[in-house]
Amino acid sequence: MFRLRYLTAGESHGRGLSGIIEGIPANLPLTPEYVDRQLSRRQSGFGRGGRMKIESDRVEFVSGIRWGLTIGSPIALYIENRDWENWQSGMSALSEDKGAVPPVTRPRPGHADLPGAKKYRQDDIRNILERSSARETAMRVAVGSVARRFLEELGITVGGFVTAIGGAAMRIEPSALMAEDLKRLSSDAEASDVRCPDDVAAARMREAIEKAMTEGYSLGGTFIVYAEGLPVGLGSHIQWDRRLDSRLAHAFMGIQAIKGVEIGDGFGLADKPGSEVMDEIFPAPGSSRTGSVLRKTNHAGGIEGGMTNGMPVVVRAAMKPIPTQRKPLRSVDTVSGEPFEAAYERSDVCAVPAASVIGEAVMSLVIADAFLEKFGGDSMEETRRNYEGYLENM
Ligand SMILES: Cc1cc2nc3c(=O)[nH]c(=O)nc-3n(C[C@H](O)[C@H](O)[C@H](O)COP(=O)(O)O)c2cc1C
């Protein structure tokens, strides 16, 4: 990240999750309720495990905000783990509590357990799984909502929806979706417990999850996340790591269990002739945000040469099925070397709806970073003035 940076810390059953985000200009209005709303979106969705019932995440602002406004300093956030009271000695920082819970020695396939334990020389796999858990994404959603609030002030909206779960897919052609379509689909998805705006597909997704719950396996799927209201020129063609598509792929692949990322038509572009998949350019005098042109299609997903072209930025991501499943998987005990069948622990059967909310958070962070890289500003007033000046001179 170039102008905005953030870090998260915290273990799944530790005291809580901490986050710091630096680079947000002063005078941005921000309330805990705004962040909590995004946290509760992450926690919802059909197919989640029991943990979601224990947690009801609430953010605390520790620094960087005074009387409802950012003050330009790093913003520190904290989310308490509601389960902490059951883990106080098991996850204690004090050496005298050592041994309060038995060590984990049976790595789960599909998790960080085995490579993490070997790499960090840990006999107790808990020291790996506590951090690799997707519980961490609660803080990513919290810092992402700070970025989302910033973008909202500048007329940029971020949304998303689920397009497939376990092979049950909604029919969709991302290249035909204009900003209004994306906004409508995303808003319809809010009412769906699988975050899918298509009722027929949503019913099939639910059926697939119910079947997986009964039979003891898990499911993955795909989702779309978009940002719209963007000016032409965020990101850059001049260096590989400044390309906006590369920054988005990095951020989306950084979400646990995401194994594929497409921008616009993505893999679909590979099978088509070039004559069908470029977004032709038409004059549109006065549309300064898009460079006084318009596009009637969006095969490129809003990015050409690593820069926004004024169309919505559209990312589709693929999530693998949840590794922990009731049907036993084979593994090896790291102490005895003996084979065993992994025991089942309470777990999500499908978390694609939640992953789409996390996708919105990372989209917000990447776009806010690219926006600040281009327009700078230490206060919202300055950022807005710089942005307006750019649009006037387009
Ligand atoms: C929102 C969300 C919830 C998840 N819930 C679980 C879960 O309950 N059980 C589980 O075994 N994995 C879960 N995962 C997936 C694991 O975190 C992930 O597969 C694991 O950390 C290994 O990382 P990798 O799949 O990227 O290799 C979840 C992922 C996300 C994004």
PDBQT file of the ligand as one rigid body, heavy atoms in Angstrom, charges set to zero:
ROOT
HETATM    1  C1  LIG A 401     -15.159 -15.899   6.578  1.00  0.00    +0.000 C 
HETATM    2  C2  LIG A 401     -14.371 -17.158   6.659  1.00  0.00    +0.000 A 
HETATM    3  C3  LIG A 401     -14.756 -18.129   7.573  1.00  0.00    +0.000 A 
HETATM    4  C4  LIG A 401     -14.049 -19.321   7.666  1.00  0.00    +0.000 A 
HETATM    5  N1  LIG A 401     -14.471 -20.273   8.577  1.00  0.00    +0.000 NA
HETATM    6  C5  LIG A 401     -13.786 -21.445   8.682  1.00  0.00    +0.000 A 
HETATM    7  C6  LIG A 401     -14.203 -22.447   9.618  1.00  0.00    +0.000 A 
HETATM    8  O1  LIG A 401     -15.187 -22.303  10.365  1.00  0.00    +0.000 OA
HETATM    9  N2  LIG A 401     -13.498 -23.608   9.673  1.00  0.00    +0.000 N 
HETATM   10  C7  LIG A 401     -12.422 -23.834   8.867  1.00  0.00    +0.000 A 
HETATM   11  O2  LIG A 401     -11.834 -24.902   8.949  1.00  0.00    +0.000 OA
HETATM   12  N3  LIG A 401     -11.995 -22.906   7.970  1.00  0.00    +0.000 NA
HETATM   13  C8  LIG A 401     -12.651 -21.712   7.852  1.00  0.00    +0.000 A 
HETATM   14  N4  LIG A 401     -12.242 -20.770   6.939  1.00  0.00    +0.000 N 
HETATM   15  C9  LIG A 401     -11.143 -21.092   6.010  1.00  0.00    +0.000 C 
HETATM   16  C10 LIG A 401      -9.783 -21.094   6.651  1.00  0.00    +0.000 C 
HETATM   17  O3  LIG A 401      -9.553 -19.917   7.401  1.00  0.00    +0.000 OA
HETATM   18  C11 LIG A 401      -8.678 -21.256   5.592  1.00  0.00    +0.000 C 
HETATM   19  O4  LIG A 401      -9.031 -22.215   4.657  1.00  0.00    +0.000 OA
HETATM   20  C12 LIG A 401      -7.383 -21.650   6.297  1.00  0.00    +0.000 C 
HETATM   21  O5  LIG A 401      -6.954 -20.599   7.131  1.00  0.00    +0.000 OA
HETATM   22  C13 LIG A 401      -6.242 -22.026   5.325  1.00  0.00    +0.000 C 
HETATM   23  O6  LIG A 401      -5.925 -20.970   4.465  1.00  0.00    +0.000 OA
HETATM   24  P1  LIG A 401      -6.008 -21.170   2.889  1.00  0.00    +0.000 P 
HETATM   25  O7  LIG A 401      -7.325 -21.858   2.617  1.00  0.00    +0.000 OA
HETATM   26  O8  LIG A 401      -5.964 -19.799   2.317  1.00  0.00    +0.000 OA
HETATM   27  O9  LIG A 401      -4.864 -22.051   2.478  1.00  0.00    +0.000 OA
HETATM   28  C14 LIG A 401     -12.928 -19.557   6.817  1.00  0.00    +0.000 A 
HETATM   29  C15 LIG A 401     -12.531 -18.561   5.918  1.00  0.00    +0.000 A 
HETATM   30  C16 LIG A 401     -13.245 -17.375   5.826  1.00  0.00    +0.000 A 
HETATM   31  C17 LIG A 401     -12.825 -16.329   4.836  1.00  0.00    +0.000 C 
ENDROOT
TORSDOF 0
